[in-house]
Amino acid sequence: MMGLSTIVSASLLALRLFSLPISASPSPAVQQGSSSEVSATYSNWWMTSIPRQGKPAFGGSNFKVFRNVKDYGARGDGSTDDTVAINNAITDGQRCGKGCDSSTTTPAIVYFPPGTYVVSKPIIQYYYTQLVGDAVTVPTLKAAANFVGIAVIDSDPYDNTGHNWYINQNNFFRQVRNFKIDLTGLPKSTGTGIHWQVAQATSLQNIEFNMIQDRSSDNKQQGIFMDNGSGGFMSDLTFNGGKIGAFLGNQQFTTRNLKFNNCNTAIYMNWNWVWTFHGLSINNCGLGIDMANGGNVQTVGSVILTDSTFSNTPVGIKTLYNPNQSGTNGTLIIDNVDMTKNVPVAVQDGASKNTILAGNALVSSWSQGRAYRGTSGAATQGPRKAVPKPAPLTDGSGRVFTRSKPQYTDVPASQFVSVKSKGAKGDGKTDDTAAIQAVFNSIGPNQIVYFDHGAYVVTDTVKIPKNVKVVGEIWPLIMAGGNKNFKDMAHPKPVFQVGQPGDVGSVEMQDLLFETQGPQPGAILMEFNVAGQSKGSTALWDVHFRVGGSAGTQLQSDKCSKTPSARTSPNPQCIGAFLLMHVTKSASAYFENTWFWVADHELDLADHNQINIYNGRGVLIESTKGLWLWGTASEHNQLYNYQLTNAKNVYMALIQTETAYMQGNPDARVPFTTNSAFSDPDFSKCTSAKCARTWGLRVQNSSNVLAYGGGLYSFFDNYAQQCVSANNCQEQMISIDQSQVALFGISTKSSIHMVTLNGQTTAKDADNRNNFCAAIASFESL
């Protein structure tokens, strides 16, 4: 979550350290490696040999974007202590470490060739860093027996006064992928794999955590320690052994395809507002999910568990929820979870140890919390009728379809076509439209378009053909610019037009970032038209949209700082885009870990001040052929963050939104006027001062819409926060009109009415109070 006040920070601080010790205890023994532990150091993965031409357009001309840890002295031989060499690879070039809140101008990919890298202190991941192990032969990070520190990888170090280097809810832009993390050389009384205290645009992928497999109380090892933050997404993780596989606490998060084997407790849910798990596999653990923290003051808001399997585990889930309690804390949704194989207790009361739901069965659909059908809501705890999942959204087994980000391990570097090699400058000044279009016009069927890191100014629509793959080098910037084509908000144009209406084929894009350069009120940053020839064949992974607040955007705090003390009309120089993403009626698409962010604060200038950026709309969905949104967020747009119009077959898990902070001075009706061609809200029926605010989610004339997890928040009224404790920053958050919708695990903050159905108020904040937000287990529109 972006720049929140002390109201939110204090609540997180109170929850943050229900945790295991921060420091690991040293052991007198020195780690000894053996040659059998060490894999071959050579790899033919494309990332090792592709020419490196990427430069930060708004940073130092000699800055090195790509770093190989071997070039900094790391041996990876299973015996040498590589800690200093690895951290030198990360820090080289005056990067954003301790004392730096954020920076977008010093990005780094730190690559680990195959091998076993012994470390005796944490690998500290600086801001805007991707730690990438070899995808063909995955390297191992091995904690030495004398290891001291919070974790093998630390994303947000604590100093000796207990303060973090980075503000946890602003700790953006990070990846860790393709590693084995080995804690088995440590005494079992200590050891953590990753301290993952992060926010949006972050991911963990393809990581295996190996810990001591010992069920005794002396075993304190854990794979992930997450104390707080505002994420986020992770997928394809395996946890073997340990006291706790994953110790989790965050405002909201989406996790997919996590496997736990022989853990004492697979998942300890310390706290959250809402968390979605999909595709869990928990085998031979003492306890599956412990969400019973806090006693009478439950710290867990909501947990959504879908399409998962538990086996050989005595208790699936431990909870403290009671349908007679005063709040909705401990809300739980179980959907299509197989506990048939030796799981005698599916859900257990954590206080009495009584069985709430018997196991050894397939749990089709079960929930606890406040459930709504139409305008009627009540506290529930028990089975419920399963909501059918449309065939366009499911795989062959009936589970919701998923697809992990491809890493193209079978594609040689020679098949990657660099846009810089083909004439694009990426310098943040040159018009690269023609050069980029020429690359897409000539790309071959077996080639991949490669955007070297840089800032590519685009002044007219770039037409992306179907059947294309695009890879970016640590989020190169595609910047809508110029003084002509994207200026007219009455006649908006796409910047990247992905396919033409009616196209069927494949499109794969990953690790790109879209912005505007200066005000571009007629820009649609991406228009997506292609329908997949198969499920998931048209997809975005780790593709983000960031408007304002960073170097080169010309929408920064030097001209766009907040003005809450003065009556404010939108500054024309601080307008962003018309629309961030338009998924048209002809398209189907799979989006995973995609952040649509209108900056609420400055990332690069020294003041890091809050800013007023006026962006028209977030994500507009008109697709009917199948759309998956895994771990997406859309924030601070004027009219709406997500809107579904005439859509069908849409799956969302989990979505996160925030209302534009300055609203109230002015409200959502300016500077963008209603455009009927885009089915905009007009707020014509508003009668209160807090009505014309950003819609978190708006659904019109749509069907087969499923949302498994949502955090939709309003934290300010013209930057004042009295409304946060009063829970009345805005009047309405979710609108459903003439639509068939099923929502599960929905949390809202400071919206008087959580859901409005066909213009009538249904779920209210006051009826559904939770630990910090208001929460409902389910809402079906009938």
C-alpha positions in Angstrom: 0.0 0.0 0.0 1.2 3.4 -0.9 1.9 6.4 1.5 -0.4 5.6 4.4 -0.5 7.6 7.6 0.4 6.6 11.0 -3.1 5.3 11.6 -2.5 2.4 9.3 1.2 2.1 10.3 0.4 1.9 13.9 -2.1 -0.9 13.4 0.5 -2.8 11.4 3.3 -2.2 14.0 1.0 -3.7 16.6 0.6 -6.8 14.5 4.0 -7.0 13.0 6.1 -8.9 15.4 4.0 -11.8 16.5 7.0 -13.5 15.1 9.9 -15.7 15.5 13.3 -14.1 16.5 14.8 -11.8 14.0 18.4 -12.9 14.4 19.7 -16.4 13.8 22.2 -17.7 16.4 25.7 -18.5 15.2 27.1 -22.0 15.5 30.8 -22.6 16.2 31.2 -24.9 13.2 32.3 -23.7 9.8 30.4 -24.8 6.8 32.3 -27.4 4.8 31.2 -28.0 1.2 31.7 -31.1 -0.9 32.1 -31.4 -4.7 29.0 -33.5 -4.9 26.9 -30.5 -3.9 28.1 -28.4 -6.7 26.4 -28.4 -10.1 28.1 -27.5 -13.4 28.6 -23.8 -13.6 27.9 -23.5 -17.4 24.4 -22.8 -18.7 23.0 -22.3 -22.1 20.1 -20.3 -20.9 19.6 -17.2 -23.1 20.0 -14.8 -20.1 23.7 -15.7 -19.8 24.7 -14.8 -23.3 22.3 -12.2 -24.6 24.1 -8.9 -25.5 23.6 -6.4 -22.6 22.8 -2.9 -23.9 20.3 -1.8 -21.2 20.8 1.6 -19.5 18.6 3.6 -17.2 17.6 6.5 -19.4 17.3 8.8 -16.4 20.3 7.5 -14.4 24.0 7.2 -14.9 25.3 6.5 -18.3 27.8 3.9 -17.0 25.4 2.2 -14.7 25.4 -1.6 -15.1 21.9 -3.1 -15.2 22.9 -6.8 -15.5 25.4 -8.3 -13.0 26.7 -11.9 -12.8 27.7 -12.8 -9.3 30.7 -14.7 -10.7 32.1 -11.4 -12.0 32.2 -10.1 -8.5 34.2 -13.0 -7.1 31.4 -15.5 -6.1 32.6 -19.1 -6.5 29.5 -21.1 -6.1 31.6 -24.1 -5.2 29.8 -25.2 -2.1 32.6 -24.3 0.3 33.7 -20.7 -0.3 31.8 -18.0 1.6 30.3 -16.0 -1.2 28.4 -13.5 1.0 30.6 -10.5 0.3 30.8 -11.1 -3.5 27.1 -11.5 -3.9 26.3 -8.4 -1.9 28.9 -6.5 -3.9 27.2 -7.5 -7.1 23.9 -6.1 -5.7 25.3 -2.9 -4.3 27.6 -1.9 -7.2 26.8 1.6 -8.6 25.5 3.7 -5.7 22.1 1.9 -5.6 19.1 2.4 -3.4 20.0 0.8 0.0 19.8 2.0 3.6 18.7 5.6 3.8 17.1 5.6 0.3 13.3 5.3 0.4 13.0 4.5 -3.3 14.6 5.0 -6.7 13.7 3.9 -10.2 17.0 5.0 -11.8 19.3 2.2 -10.5 17.6 -1.1 -11.5 19.6 -4.3 -11.4 19.3 -7.9 -12.5 21.7 -10.0 -10.4 22.2 -13.4 -12.0 23.4 -16.6 -10.3 24.9 -19.2 -12.6 24.5 -22.9 -11.6 26.3 -23.8 -8.4 26.0 -23.8 -4.6 26.6 -20.5 -3.0 27.5 -20.5 0.7 26.5 -17.4 2.7 27.2 -16.5 6.3 25.1 -13.4 6.4 22.0 -12.2 4.6 21.9 -11.5 0.9 20.4 -8.0 1.1 18.1 -7.2 -1.8 18.2 -3.5 -2.7 15.2 -1.6 -4.0 14.4 -2.3 -7.7 16.4 -5.6 -7.8 15.7 -8.9 -9.5 17.6 -11.8 -8.0 17.5 -14.5 -10.8 19.0 -17.9 -10.6 19.7 -20.0 -13.6 16.4 -21.4 -14.9 18.0 -24.5 -16.6 20.1 -25.7 -13.7 18.8 -24.0 -10.6 21.5 -22.8 -8.1 21.5 -23.4 -4.4 21.9 -20.7 -1.7 23.2 -22.6 1.3 23.3 -21.1 4.8 26.7 -21.7 6.4 26.7 -23.3 9.8 27.9 -20.0 11.3 25.2 -18.0 9.5 24.0 -14.9 11.4 21.0 -12.8 10.3 17.3 -12.7 9.8 17.2 -14.8 6.6 19.3 -16.0 3.7 17.6 -13.3 1.5 16.5 -10.1 3.2 14.2 -7.8 1.3 13.9 -5.1 4.0 16.6 -5.1 6.7 16.0 -3.9 10.2 18.6 -1.6 11.7 19.8 -1.9 15.3 17.0 0.3 16.5 14.3 -1.9 15.0 13.5 0.3 12.0 13.4 -1.0 8.4 15.4 0.3 5.6 12.3 0.7 3.4 8.7 1.6 4.3 7.1 -1.8 4.1 3.9 -0.8 2.2 6.0 1.1 -0.4 8.6 -1.6 -0.9 7.9 -2.1 -4.6 9.6 -3.6 -7.7 11.4 -6.8 -6.7 11.7 -10.4 -8.0 13.4 -13.5 -6.7 13.2 -16.6 -8.9 14.9 -19.9 -9.6 16.7 -20.9 -6.4 17.0 -23.7 -3.9 17.5 -22.4 -0.4 19.2 -24.8 2.0 19.0 -24.4 5.7 19.9 -27.9 6.7 23.5 -27.0 7.6 22.2 -24.8 10.4 21.2 -26.1 13.9 17.5 -26.7 13.9 17.0 -23.9 16.5 17.5 -21.2 13.8 17.2 -20.4 10.2 14.9 -18.6 7.7 15.0 -18.7 3.9 13.6 -15.4 2.9 12.5 -12.3 4.8 9.8 -11.1 2.4 8.5 -7.7 3.6 7.2 -6.2 0.4 4.4 -4.4 -1.5 3.2 -4.3 -5.1 5.1 -5.3 -8.2 7.0 -8.0 -6.3 7.2 -11.8 -6.9 8.7 -15.0 -5.8 8.8 -17.8 -8.3 10.3 -21.3 -8.7 12.0 -21.5 -5.3 12.6 -24.6 -3.2 13.1 -24.2 0.6 14.9 -27.2 2.2 14.8 -27.3 6.0 15.5 -29.8 8.7 12.7 -32.3 8.9 12.1 -32.7 12.6 8.7 -32.6 14.4 10.2 -31.6 17.8 9.5 -28.3 19.4 13.2 -27.4 19.0 12.8 -27.0 15.3 12.5 -23.3 14.6 13.3 -23.2 10.9 11.0 -21.5 8.5 11.0 -21.0 4.7 9.5 -17.5 4.5 9.1 -14.9 7.2 6.8 -12.1 6.2 6.0 -9.6 9.0 4.0 -7.0 7.1 3.7 -5.1 3.8 1.1 -4.6 1.0 1.6 -7.2 -1.7 1.8 -9.0 -3.7 2.2 -12.3 -5.6 4.1 -15.5 -5.3 3.9 -18.8 -7.2 5.6 -22.2 -7.7 7.2 -22.6 -4.3 8.1 -25.8 -2.5 8.7 -26.0 1.3 10.3 -29.2 2.7 10.6 -29.6 6.5 10.9 -26.9 9.1 8.7 -25.7 11.9 6.8 -23.4 9.6 6.9 -23.5 5.9 5.6 -20.0 5.4 5.1 -17.5 8.2 2.8 -14.9 6.6 1.5 -11.4 7.4 0.5 -8.8 4.9 -2.4 -6.5 4.0 -3.4 -8.5 0.9 -1.7 -11.2 -1.1 -2.2 -13.8 -3.9 -0.4 -17.1 -3.8 -0.5 -19.9 -6.3 0.9 -23.4 -6.6 2.7 -23.7 -3.2 3.7 -27.2 -2.0 4.5 -28.1 1.6 6.1 -31.4 2.6 6.9 -32.6 6.1 6.5 -29.2 7.8 5.4 -29.0 11.4 2.9 -26.3 10.2 2.7 -25.6 6.5 1.3 -22.0 6.8 1.2 -19.8 9.9 -1.1 -16.9 9.0 0.0 -14.2 11.5 -2.3 -11.5 10.2 -3.9 -10.1 7.1 -6.8 -8.2 5.7 -7.4 -10.7 2.9 -5.3 -13.5 1.4 -6.0 -15.8 -1.5 -4.4 -19.3 -1.8 -4.9 -21.3 -5.0 -3.4 -24.7 -5.8 -1.9 -25.5 -2.4 -0.5 -29.0 -1.9 0.0 -29.8 1.8 1.4 -33.3 2.5 2.5 -35.0 5.7 2.5 -31.9 7.8 1.4 -31.6 11.4 -1.0 -28.7 10.6 -2.0 -27.3 7.3 -3.0 -23.6 8.0 -2.9 -22.0 11.4 -5.1 -18.9 11.2 -6.0 -18.8 15.0 -3.6 -16.0 16.1 -4.7 -13.3 18.5 -7.1 -15.1 20.8 -10.3 -13.0 21.3 -8.8 -10.3 19.1 -8.3 -12.3 15.9 -5.5 -10.8 13.7 -6.5 -12.7 10.6 -9.1 -10.9 8.4 -10.0 -13.3 5.6 -8.5 -16.4 4.0 -9.7 -17.8 0.7 -8.5 -21.4 -0.1 -9.3 -22.8 -3.5 -8.5 -25.8 -5.8 -6.1 -27.4 -3.3 -5.1 -30.8 -1.8 -4.3 -31.7 1.8 -3.0 -35.2 2.6 -1.6 -37.1 5.6 -2.1 -34.1 7.8 -4.1 -34.5 11.0 -5.7 -31.0 11.0 -6.3 -29.0 7.8 -7.1 -25.6 9.2 -7.2 -24.1 12.7 -9.4 -21.1 13.3 -11.0 -19.1 16.2 -14.1 -17.9 14.3 -17.5 -18.2 16.0 -20.6 -17.2 14.1 -21.9 -15.5 17.3 -18.8 -13.2 17.6 -19.2 -9.5 17.2 -17.0 -9.0 14.1 -16.1 -10.9 11.0 -12.5 -11.6 11.9 -11.4 -15.0 10.8 -13.5 -15.2 7.7 -12.7 -18.3 5.7 -13.8 -19.6 2.3 -12.9 -23.2 1.2 -13.7 -24.0 -2.4 -12.9 -27.3 -4.1 -10.3 -28.6 -1.6 -9.5 -32.3 -1.5 -8.9 -33.6 2.0 -9.9 -37.2 1.3 -6.5 -38.7 2.0 -5.9 -39.1 5.8 -7.0 -35.6 6.9 -9.4 -36.5 9.8 -10.1 -32.9 10.7 -10.7 -30.3 8.0 -11.4 -27.3 10.2 -10.7 -27.2 14.0 -11.5 -24.7 16.7 -8.2 -23.5 17.9 -9.4 -22.8 21.4 -11.5 -25.9 22.3 -9.8 -28.3 19.7 -13.3 -29.3 18.7 -13.9 -30.4 15.1 -15.9 -27.7 13.2 -15.7 -29.6 9.9 -14.8 -33.2 9.6 -12.2 -34.2 7.1 -11.4 -37.2 4.9 -13.7 -35.7 2.3 -13.7 -33.4 -0.7 -14.9 -30.0 0.5 -16.8 -28.6 -2.4 -17.8 -25.3 -0.9 -17.7 -24.2 2.8 -17.4 -20.8 4.5 -17.5 -18.9 7.7 -18.2 -15.2 7.9 -21.0 -12.9 6.7 -22.7 -14.2 3.6 -25.0 -12.2 1.3 -27.5 -13.3 -1.3 -28.9 -10.2 -2.9 -29.7 -7.7 -0.2 -29.9 -10.3 2.6 -26.8 -11.1 4.8 -26.1 -13.2 7.8 -23.3 -14.8 9.8 -22.6 -18.3 8.7 -20.3 -21.3 9.4 -20.9 -24.3 7.3 -21.3 -25.8 3.8 -22.8 -23.7 1.0 -23.9 -24.4 -2.5 -20.9 -24.3 -4.8 -20.9 -21.7 -7.5 -20.4 -23.2 -10.9 -17.2 -22.3 -12.7 -17.7 -21.7 -16.4 -15.8 -24.0 -18.8 -13.9 -21.1 -20.4 -12.2 -20.5 -17.1 -11.3 -24.0 -16.0 -8.7 -26.7 -16.9 -9.4 -30.3 -17.7 -9.8 -31.2 -14.0 -12.3 -28.5 -13.2 -9.8 -26.2 -11.4 -9.4 -22.6 -12.4 -6.8 -22.4 -15.2 -3.3 -21.2 -14.3 -0.1 -20.7 -16.3 3.3 -19.7 -14.9 5.5 -17.1 -16.5 7.6 -18.9 -19.1 11.4 -18.5 -18.9 12.1 -19.7 -22.4 14.8 -22.2 -21.4 14.7 -23.9 -24.8 15.1 -20.6 -26.8 18.7 -19.6 -27.7 19.8 -16.0 -27.2 20.2 -15.7 -31.0 16.4 -15.8 -31.3 15.9 -12.7 -29.2 15.6 -9.5 -31.3 16.8 -6.5 -29.4 14.9 -3.3 -30.1 18.1 -1.3 -29.4 20.0 -3.3 -32.0 17.3 -2.5 -34.5 17.6 1.2 -34.0 15.5 2.2 -31.0 17.4 4.5 -28.6 15.5 4.0 -25.3 17.0 7.3 -24.1 13.8 8.9 -22.8 14.1 11.6 -25.5 14.1 10.1 -29.0 10.9 9.1 -30.7 11.2 5.4 -30.9 7.8 4.7 -32.4 8.9 3.8 -36.0 11.9 1.7 -34.8 9.7 -0.3 -32.4 6.9 -0.8 -35.0 9.5 -2.0 -37.5 10.6 -4.7 -35.1 7.1 -6.0 -34.6 6.4 -5.8 -38.4 9.4 -8.0 -39.1 9.5 -10.4 -36.1 9.7 -14.1 -37.1 7.5 -16.9 -35.7 10.3 -18.3 -33.6 11.8 -15.1 -32.4 11.2 -13.0 -29.2 11.1 -9.2 -29.1 13.5 -8.0 -26.4 13.3 -4.6 -24.9 16.7 -3.8 -23.4 16.3 -1.7 -20.3 15.7 2.0 -21.2 12.9 4.5 -21.7 11.2 4.2 -25.1 9.1 7.3 -26.1 6.1 6.3 -28.3 4.2 9.2 -30.0 1.7 7.2 -31.9 0.0 3.8 -31.7 2.3 0.8 -31.9 0.4 -2.2 -33.5 1.4 -5.5 -31.9 0.7 -8.5 -34.1 -0.8 -11.7 -32.8 1.5 -14.6 -32.3 4.3 -12.6 -30.7 6.4 -12.9 -27.6 7.9 -9.9 -25.7 10.5 -9.9 -22.9 11.7 -6.8 -21.1 15.0 -6.4 -19.2 13.9 -5.4 -15.7 10.9 -3.3 -16.6 11.9 -1.1 -19.6 9.7 2.0 -19.8 7.2 2.3 -22.7 6.3 6.0 -22.4 3.3 7.6 -24.2 4.7 10.9 -25.3 4.5 13.6 -27.9 2.4 16.7 -28.3 -0.3 15.4 -30.7 -1.7 11.9 -30.8 -2.5 11.2 -27.1 -3.7 14.7 -26.1 -7.5 14.6 -26.8 -9.5 13.0 -24.0 -12.6 13.1 -26.3 -10.9 10.9 -28.8 -8.6 8.5 -27.0 -6.1 6.3 -28.8 -4.2 3.2 -27.8 -0.4 3.3 -27.2 0.2 -0.4 -27.5 -2.6 -2.0 -29.5 -2.3 -5.7 -29.0 -3.8 -7.4 -32.1 -6.8 -6.3 -34.0 -10.4 -7.0 -33.2 -11.2 -10.6 -34.1 -7.6 -11.8 -33.9 -7.1 -15.3 -32.5 -3.6 -16.5 -31.7 -1.0 -16.1 -28.9 0.6 -13.1 -27.2 3.1 -13.4 -24.4 4.6 -10.3 -22.6 6.6 -10.1 -19.5 8.6 -7.6 -17.4 7.5 -4.4 -19.1 6.4 -1.1 -17.6 4.0 1.5 -19.3 4.0 5.2 -18.4 3.2 8.6 -19.8 5.7 11.3 -20.4 3.9 14.4 -19.3 0.1 14.7 -19.6 -1.4 12.4 -22.2 -5.2 12.6 -21.5 -6.1 10.8 -24.7 -3.8 7.8 -24.2 -5.1 4.2 -23.6 -1.8 2.7 -22.5 -2.8 -0.8 -23.7 -5.7 -2.1 -25.8 -5.9 -5.9 -25.8 -7.8 -7.4 -28.7 -6.5 -10.9 -29.2 -8.4 -14.0 -28.2 -6.2 -17.0 -27.2 -6.0 -19.9 -29.5 -5.9 -21.9 -26.3 -6.4 -21.0 -22.6 -3.6 -18.8 -21.3 -2.0 -18.3 -24.7 -2.6 -14.5 -24.5 -0.9 -13.4 -21.3 0.9 -10.7 -19.4 3.3 -11.6 -16.5 4.9 -9.0 -14.3 3.8 -6.2 -16.6 3.1 -3.0 -14.8 1.5 0.4 -15.5 2.9 3.4 -13.5 1.7 6.9 -14.2 3.7 9.8 -12.7 5.9 10.0 -9.6 9.1 8.8 -11.2 12.1 10.1 -13.2 11.3 11.1 -16.7 7.5 11.2 -16.4 7.3 15.0 -16.0 4.6 14.3 -13.5 6.5 14.6 -10.3 6.4 16.3 -7.0 8.2 19.4 -8.3 5.0 20.4 -10.1 2.3 18.0 -8.9 2.5 18.0 -5.1 -0.7 17.7 -3.1 -2.6 20.9 -2.2 -5.1 19.9 0.5 -5.2 23.3 2.1 -6.4 25.1 -1.0 -9.5 24.7 -3.1 -8.0 22.6 -6.0 -8.8 22.4 -9.6 -6.9 19.7 -11.6 -3.5 21.1 -12.9 -3.5 20.3 -16.6 0.2 19.5 -16.3 -0.6 16.7 -13.8 -3.1 14.7 -15.9 -1.9 11.2 -16.8 -3.7 9.0 -19.3 -7.3 8.4 -20.4 -7.3 4.6 -19.5 -4.6 2.2 -18.4 -5.9 -1.1 -19.9 -8.8 -1.9 -22.2 -9.6 -5.6 -22.7 -12.0 -5.5 -25.6 -15.0 -7.8 -26.4 -13.0 -9.8 -28.9 -10.2 -10.7 -26.4 -9.4 -13.3 -23.9 -6.4 -12.8 -21.7 -4.4 -14.1 -18.7 -2.9 -11.4 -16.5 -0.6 -12.4 -13.5 1.0 -10.0 -11.1 0.1 -6.9 -13.0 -0.1 -3.5 -11.2 -2.0 -0.6 -12.6 -0.7 2.3 -10.4 -1.3 6.0 -10.6 1.4 7.3 -8.3 0.2 8.7 -5.0 3.7 9.7 -4.0 7.1 10.6 -5.5 9.6 7.8 -6.0 12.7 9.6 -7.2 12.9 13.3 -6.1 14.2 13.8 -2.6 11.0 15.0 -0.9 9.1 11.7 -1.8 6.0 13.9 -1.3 2.4 12.9 -2.0 1.2 14.0 -5.4 -2.0 14.8 -7.3 -2.0 12.8 -10.6 -5.3 12.8 -12.4 -5.7 9.6 -14.4 -9.1 8.9 -16.0 -9.7 5.1 -15.7 -8.0 2.0 -14.6 -9.0 -1.4 -16.2 -11.9 -1.7 -18.5 -13.0 -5.2 -19.3 -15.5 -6.1 -22.1 -14.1 -9.6 -22.7 -16.5 -12.6 -22.9 -14.2 -15.4 -23.9 -12.3 -15.9 -20.7 -10.2 -13.5 -18.6 -8.0 -14.4 -15.6 -6.7 -11.7 -13.3 -4.2 -13.3 -10.8 -2.7 -11.0 -8.3 -3.6 -7.7 -9.9 -4.1 -4.2 -8.4 -5.5 -1.0 -9.8 -5.1 2.2 -7.8 -5.8 6.0 -7.7 -7.7 6.4 -10.9 -10.4 9.1 -11.0 -13.6 7.4 -12.3 -13.0 3.7 -11.5 -10.2 1.2 -10.8 -11.9 -1.8 -12.4 -15.0 -1.8 -14.6 -16.6 -4.7 -16.3 -19.1 -3.8 -19.0 -21.0 -6.5 -21.0 -18.3 -8.9 -19.9 -18.6 -12.7 -19.4 -16.4 -15.4 -18.0 -14.1 -13.3 -15.8 -12.1 -14.7 -12.8 -10.3 -12.3 -10.4 -8.1 -13.5 -7.5 -7.2 -11.3 -5.7 -7.9 -7.7 -6.8 -6.7 -4.6 -4.8 -7.8 -1.0 -5.2 -7.4 2.4 -3.6 -9.4 5.5 -4.1 -7.5 8.6 -5.4 -6.2 10.3 -2.3 -7.0 13.9 -3.3 -10.7 13.2 -3.9 -12.9 15.5 -2.0 -10.8 18.3 -3.4 -11.6 17.8 -6.2 -14.0 14.9 -6.6 -14.1 12.1 -9.3 -16.0 14.2 -11.9 -12.9 16.2 -13.0 -10.9 16.5 -15.1 -12.4 13.7 -17.2 -15.9 14.1 -18.5 -18.2 11.2 -19.0 -17.6 9.3 -22.3 -20.6 7.2 -23.2 -18.6 5.2 -25.7 -16.7 3.8 -22.7 -19.8 3.4 -20.5 -18.3 5.7 -17.9 -20.0 6.4 -14.6 -21.5 9.9 -14.4 -22.3 10.2 -10.7 -25.5 12.1 -11.7 -27.4 10.5 -8.8 -25.0 11.6 -6.2 -26.6 13.6 -3.3 -23.7 13.5 -0.8 -20.3 15.0 -0.7 -18.6 11.6 -0.5 -20.4 10.0 -3.4 -18.4 11.1 -6.4 -15.3 9.0 -5.6 -13.4 6.3 -7.4 -15.4 3.2 -7.9 -13.2 0.2 -6.7 -15.2 -2.2 -8.8 -18.0 -1.5 -11.2 -19.9 -4.4 -13.0 -22.5 -3.7 -15.6 -24.6 -6.1 -17.7 -22.1 -8.9 -17.1 -22.3 -12.6 -16.2 -20.2 -15.4 -15.0 -18.1 -13.0 -13.0 -16.1 -14.6 -10.1 -13.9 -12.8 -7.6 -12.0 -14.8 -5.0 -10.5 -12.2 -2.8 -10.6 -8.4 -3.0 -9.2 -5.5 -0.9 -10.8 -2.2 -1.9 -9.7 0.7 0.2 -10.4 4.4 0.8 -7.9 6.0 3.1 -8.3 9.7 2.6 -10.8 12.6 2.2 -8.6 15.3 0.7 -5.7 13.8 2.4 -7.3 14.0 5.8 -7.7 10.8 7.7 -10.4 11.4 10.3 -12.6 9.3 8.0 -10.4 6.2 8.4 -11.3 5.7 12.0 -14.9 6.7 11.3 -15.0 4.4 8.3 -16.7 6.9 6.1 -14.1 8.2 3.6 -16.5 7.5 0.7 -20.1 6.5 0.2 -19.8 3.4 -2.1 -17.1 1.1 -3.3 -18.6 -1.8 -5.4 -21.4 -1.4 -7.9 -23.2 -4.3 -9.5 -25.9 -3.6 -12.0 -27.9 -6.1 -14.0 -25.2 -8.7 -13.6 -24.6 -12.2 -12.3 -21.6 -12.0 -9.9 -20.2 -14.1 -7.1 -17.7 -12.4 -4.8 -15.8 -14.2 -2.1 -13.5 -12.8 0.7 -14.1 -9.1 0.0 -12.6 -6.5 2.3 -13.3 -2.8 2.0 -12.0 0.1 4.1 -13.8 3.3 5.0 -16.6 2.9 2.4 -20.0 3.4 4.1 -21.6 0.9 1.7 -19.5 -2.0 0.6 -21.7 -3.2 -2.2 -24.5 -1.6 -4.1 -26.8 -3.9 -6.1 -28.9 -2.4 -8.9 -28.7 1.0 -7.2 -29.8 -0.4 -3.8 -27.4 -0.6 -0.8 -26.7 -4.1 0.4 -23.6 -4.9 2.5 -22.7 -2.1 4.8 -19.4 -1.4 6.5 -21.0 -1.1 9.9 -22.5 -4.6 9.7 -19.3 -6.3 8.7 -16.4 -4.9 10.8 -13.2 -6.9 10.8 -9.7 -6.4 12.2 -9.1 -3.2 10.2 -11.4 -3.4 7.2 -14.9 -4.5 6.8 -15.2 -8.0 5.3 -17.8 -10.3 3.8 -17.3 -14.0 3.1 -19.5 -14.0 0.1 -21.8 -11.9 -2.0 -24.0 -13.4 -4.8 -26.1 -11.1 -6.9 -28.8 -13.7 -7.6 
